[in-house]
Amino acid sequence: KKFFVEDNTHSLLFAKDLLDLVPNGKIIHVVRDPRDVIASLVHQRWAPRNLNQAIRWLGEIHHSWQKQRSMLNPEQFIEIRFEDLINDLQGQLTKINALTGIDIQPAMLEVDLMNNNIGRFQKELSPTDIQSIESGFADILKYYRYSFDKL
């Protein structure tokens, strides 16, 4: 069985169109704590380096995804938290298998995921910056079950 994998983050903004083009397609959306995403974004040359601009930019992406998600058939996509993938690889691969039919291979369980930068925001952002992000992403943090007491 052959699979095509497209891993551009911004493709999610066109998820409905993509699934219209590929009716048997499946989407695996790996979600990451927005605080860690922004801690990473401000160091990327292709993203806003200003914290408030990064918050606004990522917020618009999340808002667009929420609209796209509401138009999708739940049998065509899954959302997995990055942290769950790291902490429960077998369980998350089982969920992916249930959606896609892709068999879990032993090599999938041997991938080194130790350099994952989970909690990066705690080391790189000030408490004020973290509070700004949490304020802007409160609904997203709650929806994806991220706690506010990591500090």
Salt bridges, closest charged atoms under 4 A:
ASP20 OD1 - LYS16 NZ 2.87
ASP33 OD2 - ARG35 NH2 2.71
ASP33 OD2 - LYS150 NZ 3.24
GLU79 OE2 - HIS29 ND1 3.10
GLU79 OE1 - ARG69 NH1 3.31
ASP84 OD2 - ARG81 NE 3.12
ASP84 OD2 - ARG145 NH2 3.23
GLU124 OE1 - HIS43 NE2 3.29
GLU124 OE2 - ARG120 NE 2.90
GLU134 OE2 - ARG35 NH1 2.56
